[in-house]
Amino acid sequence: MDDCLFCKIIAGAIPCRKIYENEDIFAFHDIHPAAPVHFMVIPKRHIASLVEVDLSHQALLGTMLALGSKLALEQGCGDGWRTVINTGRVGRQEVYHLHMHFIGGEKVLPGMTKR
């Protein structure tokens, strides 16, 4: 996708702080981190959002989660982290290229729901 921000990052047209890359997956630090550790894991293949995913993507999604967990530990999130996939307008997706946020570090994250 010519106008996709993340496709441009993968292609090297926009710089990033890359953490990991293989033939299928790319991981890089978020430019507006919500915590001391905040990076994203994305597929190199353009998939606009989780809405487009079907069972043919299960291996890719599993690899993204497993790799993200490994990277979160390497980045210093030994006490835990949050994994977020924003989907669509209501889900507050800002870049329409599937991405998983991994957020953690020393800061204790706020709760997701009120108790």
N, CA, C and O of each residue as an XYZ file, in Angstrom:
460
protein
N       0.849     -1.181      0.000
C       0.000      0.000      0.000
C       0.890      1.238      0.000
O       1.664      1.457      0.932
N       0.776      2.033     -1.038
C       1.633      3.205     -1.205
C       1.448      4.273     -0.135
O       2.401      4.980      0.192
N       0.246      4.406      0.416
C      -0.014      5.469      1.376
C      -0.007      4.989      2.826
O      -0.342      5.764      3.722
N       0.361      3.744      3.081
C       0.347      3.187      4.435
C       1.645      3.546      5.170
O       2.742      3.235      4.705
N       1.501      4.200      6.314
C       2.645      4.601      7.124
C       3.539      3.413      7.478
O       4.760      3.494      7.343
N       2.932      2.306      7.933
C       3.733      1.160      8.358
C       4.392      0.457      7.178
O       5.496     -0.070      7.318
N       3.738      0.438      6.020
C       4.379     -0.127      4.824
C       5.615      0.700      4.447
O       6.630      0.153      4.014
N       5.516      2.020      4.617
C       6.661      2.892      4.342
C       7.789      2.640      5.340
O       8.960      2.669      4.962
N       7.456      2.395      6.603
C       8.472      2.070      7.614
C       9.157      0.761      7.254
O      10.384      0.677      7.306
N       8.392     -0.257      6.892
C       8.960     -1.556      6.503
C       9.897     -1.394      5.313
O      10.958     -2.016      5.267
N       9.506     -0.557      4.346
C      10.312     -0.350      3.137
C      11.554      0.505      3.390
O      12.422      0.609      2.524
N      11.643      1.119      4.575
C      12.793      1.963      4.894
C      12.630      3.399      4.447
O      13.566      4.188      4.581
N      11.468      3.767      3.920
C      11.239      5.137      3.464
C      11.026      6.098      4.637
O      11.241      7.303      4.502
N      10.605      5.567      5.777
C      10.444      6.353      7.002
C      11.285      5.676      8.078
O      11.146      4.473      8.298
N      12.158      6.429      8.755
C      13.009      5.811      9.774
C      12.220      5.368     11.001
O      11.152      5.901     11.305
N      12.776      4.379     11.697
C      12.191      3.902     12.946
C      13.304      3.315     13.803
O      14.435      3.140     13.351
N      12.961      3.021     15.035
C      13.890      2.320     15.922
C      13.506      0.841     15.895
O      12.745      0.361     16.734
N      14.047      0.147     14.918
C      13.714     -1.256     14.691
C      14.267     -2.131     15.803
O      15.385     -1.935     16.278
N      13.449     -3.108     16.207
C      13.853     -4.094     17.207
C      14.129     -5.435     16.551
O      15.051     -6.152     16.942
N      13.317     -5.772     15.542
C      13.391     -7.111     14.957
C      12.804     -7.078     13.550
O      11.901     -6.299     13.243
N      13.351     -7.957     12.703
C      12.800     -8.118     11.367
C      13.142     -9.504     10.848
O      14.269     -9.975     11.005
N      12.157    -10.159     10.225
C      12.410    -11.364      9.451
C      11.601    -11.248      8.164
O      11.140    -10.156      7.832
N      11.422    -12.319      7.448
C      10.738    -12.208      6.151
C       9.244    -11.889      6.284
O       8.636    -11.397      5.333
N       8.652    -12.159      7.439
C       7.210    -11.970      7.616
C       6.811    -10.879      8.604
O       5.707    -10.342      8.521
N       7.701    -10.548      9.538
C       7.330     -9.704     10.681
C       8.355     -8.591     10.878
O       9.540     -8.755     10.586
N       7.869     -7.458     11.380
C       8.698     -6.298     11.663
C       8.289     -5.773     13.034
O       7.097     -5.694     13.328
N       9.244     -5.416     13.871
C       8.952     -4.864     15.196
C       9.782     -3.597     15.404
O      10.960     -3.541     15.050
N       9.137     -2.581     15.988
C       9.822     -1.306     16.190
C       9.191     -0.548     17.355
O       8.044     -0.799     17.725
N       9.950      0.375     17.924
C       9.482      1.191     19.045
C       8.434      2.203     18.579
O       8.552      2.774     17.495
N       7.416      2.416     19.400
C       6.393      3.411     19.138
C       7.017      4.805     19.294
O       7.810      5.028     20.209
N       6.663      5.736     18.410
C       7.247      7.084     18.506
C       6.588      7.924     19.600
O       7.125      8.960     19.991
N       5.439      7.488     20.093
C       4.758      8.162     21.209
C       4.486      7.124     22.296
O       3.342      6.711     22.487
N       5.538      6.699     23.011
C       5.365      5.601     23.969
C       4.426      5.946     25.122
O       4.455      7.053     25.661
N       3.593      4.968     25.484
C       2.665      5.115     26.600
C       3.277      4.628     27.909
O       2.680      4.792     28.972
N       4.465      4.032     27.837
C       5.160      3.490     29.005
C       6.641      3.394     28.651
O       7.008      3.599     27.494
N       7.499      3.085     29.626
C       8.930      2.987     29.332
C       9.258      2.013     28.186
O      10.188      2.251     27.415
N       8.505      0.941     28.081
C       8.654      0.026     26.946
C       7.357      0.078     26.163
O       6.286     -0.177     26.715
N       7.441      0.403     24.889
C       6.259      0.429     24.023
C       6.733      0.201     22.596
O       7.328      1.077     21.969
N       6.458     -0.988     22.105
C       6.833     -1.304     20.729
C       5.673     -1.989     20.035
O       4.711     -2.419     20.671
N       5.781     -2.081     18.720
C       4.746     -2.714     17.918
C       5.326     -3.852     17.107
O       6.471     -3.800     16.656
N       4.520     -4.875     16.932
C       4.854     -5.999     16.062
C       3.817     -5.981     14.944
O       2.614     -5.986     15.201
N       4.296     -5.961     13.695
C       3.399     -5.873     12.546
C       3.772     -6.921     11.503
O       4.929     -7.332     11.415
N       2.796     -7.348     10.718
C       3.134     -8.224      9.599
C       3.712     -7.382      8.466
O       3.297     -6.238      8.277
N       4.649     -7.922      7.720
C       5.165     -7.193      6.560
C       4.111     -7.111      5.457
O       4.041     -6.124      4.725
N       3.310     -8.138      5.352
C       2.215     -8.139      4.384
C       1.144     -7.170      4.881
O       0.770     -7.210      6.053
N       0.659     -6.316      4.015
C      -0.352     -5.343      4.430
C      -1.678     -6.046      4.693
O      -2.292     -6.619      3.793
N      -2.098     -5.984      5.947
C      -3.422     -6.414      6.385
C      -3.962     -5.203      7.124
O      -3.373     -4.786      8.121
N      -5.063     -4.628      6.665
C      -5.528     -3.345      7.207
C      -5.894     -3.405      8.683
O      -5.559     -2.490      9.436
N      -6.573     -4.461      9.109
C      -6.965     -4.548     10.513
C      -7.332     -5.984     10.862
O      -7.341     -6.863     10.000
N      -7.631     -6.205     12.122
C      -8.023     -7.534     12.591
C      -9.301     -8.010     11.902
O      -9.550     -9.213     11.827
N     -10.104     -7.089     11.405
C     -11.336     -7.443     10.681
C     -11.025     -8.303      9.454
O     -11.825     -9.162      9.084
N      -9.889     -8.085      8.832
C      -9.522     -8.811      7.612
C      -8.899    -10.182      7.875
O      -8.651    -10.939      6.937
N      -8.649    -10.499      9.121
C      -7.971    -11.748      9.466
C      -8.961    -12.914      9.430
O     -10.113    -12.788      9.846
N      -8.479    -14.047      8.923
C      -9.269    -15.278      8.965
C      -8.348    -16.417      9.398
O      -7.199    -16.177      9.768
N      -8.836    -17.630      9.356
C      -8.044    -18.769      9.836
C      -6.753    -18.994      9.048
O      -5.834    -19.643      9.547
N      -6.671    -18.473      7.842
C      -5.430    -18.614      7.078
C      -4.292    -17.790      7.682
O      -3.130    -17.989      7.327
N      -4.613    -16.871      8.588
C      -3.611    -16.019      9.230
C      -3.178    -16.528     10.610
O      -2.372    -15.878     11.275
N      -3.698    -17.672     11.047
C      -3.448    -18.089     12.431
C      -1.964    -18.303     12.736
O      -1.520    -17.953     13.830
N      -1.196    -18.853     11.828
C       0.238    -19.053     12.088
C       0.953    -17.706     12.226
O       1.792    -17.532     13.109
N       0.618    -16.759     11.351
C       1.228    -15.430     11.409
C       0.904    -14.743     12.732
O       1.795    -14.192     13.377
N      -0.368    -14.773     13.141
C      -0.763    -14.124     14.401
C      -0.113    -14.795     15.604
O       0.316    -14.118     16.539
N      -0.039    -16.118     15.583
C       0.630    -16.831     16.674
C       2.099    -16.466     16.764
O       2.634    -16.278     17.856
N       2.742    -16.368     15.627
C       4.158    -15.982     15.610
C       4.336    -14.558     16.112
O       5.281    -14.271     16.847
N       3.430    -13.664     15.720
C       3.516    -12.274     16.181
C       3.402    -12.195     17.701
O       4.153    -11.460     18.342
N       2.468    -12.946     18.278
C       2.301    -12.940     19.740
C       3.507    -13.556     20.444
O       4.001    -13.000     21.424
N       3.979    -14.690     19.955
C       5.120    -15.362     20.589
C       6.381    -14.498     20.482
O       7.134    -14.366     21.446
N       6.600    -13.917     19.311
C       7.755    -13.050     19.130
C       7.636    -11.815     20.012
O       8.615    -11.396     20.629
N       6.437    -11.227     20.074
C       6.232    -10.051     20.915
C       6.533    -10.334     22.370
O       7.116     -9.498     23.060
N       6.139    -11.511     22.846
C       6.433    -11.887     24.231
C       7.934    -12.006     24.462
O       8.450    -11.534     25.475
N       8.626    -12.631     23.531
C      10.086    -12.762     23.624
C      10.741    -11.379     23.645
O      11.625    -11.116     24.459
N      10.301    -10.506     22.748
C      10.866     -9.159     22.682
C      10.534     -8.349     23.929
O      11.374     -7.584     24.403
N       9.318     -8.501     24.475
C       8.945     -7.783     25.695
C       9.880     -8.158     26.840
O      10.324     -7.291     27.592
N      10.174     -9.433     26.969
C      11.119     -9.870     28.006
C      12.499     -9.285     27.763
O      13.149     -8.816     28.697
N      12.951     -9.311     26.516
C      14.271     -8.750     26.174
C      14.329     -7.246     26.421
O      15.393     -6.711     26.732
N      13.194     -6.560     26.286
C      13.141     -5.107     26.481
C      13.000     -4.721     27.952
O      12.983     -3.533     28.274
N      12.899     -5.705     28.850
C      12.863     -5.417     30.278
C      11.501     -5.505     30.934
O      11.297     -4.928     32.002
N      10.574     -6.206     30.329
C       9.219     -6.318     30.883
C       9.025     -7.620     31.658
O       8.001     -8.287     31.505
N       9.989     -7.979     32.476
C       9.915     -9.231     33.219
C       8.745     -9.330     34.182
O       8.319    -10.434     34.523
N       8.214     -8.186     34.630
C       7.076     -8.188     35.553
C       5.738     -8.135     34.833
O       4.692     -8.090     35.480
N       5.753     -8.138     33.513
C       4.517     -8.146     32.742
C       4.412     -6.978     31.778
O       5.217     -6.047     31.801
N       3.398     -7.055     30.932
C       3.139     -6.040     29.927
C       1.703     -6.169     29.467
O       1.004     -7.124     29.805
N       1.283     -5.198     28.695
C      -0.056     -5.219     28.097
C       0.120     -5.390     26.589
O       1.018     -4.802     25.986
N      -0.741     -6.194     26.000
C      -0.769     -6.373     24.553
C      -2.100     -5.833     24.048
O      -3.158     -6.219     24.544
N      -2.048     -4.940     23.058
C      -3.248     -4.279     22.572
C      -3.289     -4.342     21.046
O      -2.290     -4.098     20.370
N      -4.471     -4.675     20.522
C      -4.729     -4.560     19.082
C      -5.960     -3.673     18.940
O      -7.075     -4.104     19.237
N      -5.765     -2.445     18.491
C      -6.888     -1.544     18.241
C      -7.455     -1.896     16.867
O      -6.710     -2.063     15.901
N      -8.778     -2.006     16.791
C      -9.411     -2.429     15.544
C     -10.528     -1.473     15.157
O     -11.500     -1.307     15.894
N     -10.384     -0.854     14.008
C     -11.422      0.013     13.461
C     -11.568      1.341     14.181
O     -10.871      1.622     15.155
N     -12.489      2.150     13.682
C     -12.714      3.496     14.203
C     -13.103      3.469     15.676
O     -12.526      4.206     16.475
N     -14.065      2.639     16.047
C     -14.524      2.578     17.437
C     -13.417      2.050     18.352
O     -13.327      2.453     19.512
N     -12.583      1.158     17.839
C     -11.458      0.625     18.608
C     -10.258      1.549     18.631
O      -9.213      1.192     19.176
N     -10.390      2.731     18.049
C      -9.359      3.782     18.041
C      -8.113      3.394     17.254
O      -7.002      3.795     17.602
N      -8.303      2.602     16.178
C      -7.171      2.272     15.309
C      -6.785      3.524     14.542
O      -7.629      4.138     13.889
N      -5.514      3.909     14.615
C      -5.044      5.124     13.952
C      -4.342      4.834     12.640
O      -4.469      5.604     11.688
N      -3.603      3.736     12.574
C      -2.924      3.341     11.338
C      -3.574      2.048     10.869
O      -3.608      1.057     11.599
N      -4.085      2.066      9.654
C      -4.794      0.894      9.137
C      -3.829     -0.084      8.476
O      -3.836     -0.300      7.264
N      -3.005     -0.657      9.337
C      -2.107     -1.778      9.051
C      -2.079     -2.539     10.377
O      -1.670     -1.992     11.402
N      -2.508     -3.783     10.356
C      -2.593     -4.568     11.585
C      -1.323     -4.413     12.408
O      -0.219     -4.549     11.879
N      -1.468     -4.131     13.691
C      -0.313     -4.017     14.579
C      -0.704     -4.357     16.001
O      -1.819     -4.080     16.444
N       0.237     -4.962     16.707
C       0.083     -5.319     18.109
C       1.006     -4.424     18.921
O       2.212     -4.379     18.679
N       0.435     -3.715     19.883
C       1.236     -2.911     20.806
C       1.642     -3.794     21.984
O       0.824     -4.552     22.505
N       2.883     -3.698     22.397
C       3.388     -4.341     23.615
C       3.863     -3.200     24.508
O       4.793     -2.473     24.158
N       3.216     -3.049     25.666
C       3.421     -1.881     26.525
C       3.749     -2.350     27.933
O       2.996     -3.128     28.519
N       4.867     -1.882     28.483
C       5.241     -2.276     29.840
C       6.438     -1.506     30.336
O       6.678     -0.370     29.926
N       7.184     -2.127     31.215
C       8.329     -1.491     31.833
C       8.092     -1.328     33.318
O       7.263     -2.030     33.897
N       8.798     -0.424     33.929
C       8.705     -0.225     35.375
C       7.384      0.373     35.814
O       6.905      0.070     36.907
N       6.794      1.203     34.998
C       5.550      1.887     35.341
C       4.401      0.874     35.414
O       4.240      0.047     34.517
N       3.605      0.943     36.486
C       2.415      0.084     36.596
C       1.331      0.696     35.715
O       0.991      1.869     35.866
N       0.805     -0.076     34.824
C      -0.199      0.406     33.887
C      -1.551      0.580     34.569
O      -1.885     -0.185     35.474
N      -2.330      1.564     34.153
C      -3.657      1.734     34.739
C      -4.558      0.551     34.368
O      -4.320     -0.134     33.373
N      -5.590      0.325     35.176
C      -6.528     -0.753     34.894
C      -7.287     -0.495     33.605
O      -7.436      0.650     33.179
N      -7.763     -1.565     32.990
C      -8.526     -1.441     31.749
C     -10.002     -1.156     32.008
O     -10.680     -0.554     31.176
N     -10.496     -1.594     33.167
C     -11.911     -1.387     33.491
C     -12.032     -0.850     34.909
O     -11.137     -1.034     35.734
N     -13.143     -0.186     35.180
C     -13.406      0.287     36.541
C     -13.978     -0.864     37.335
O     -14.766     -1.655     36.817
N     -13.586     -0.957     38.586
C     -14.091     -2.022     39.474
C     -15.016     -1.456     40.494
O     -15.542     -2.193     41.328
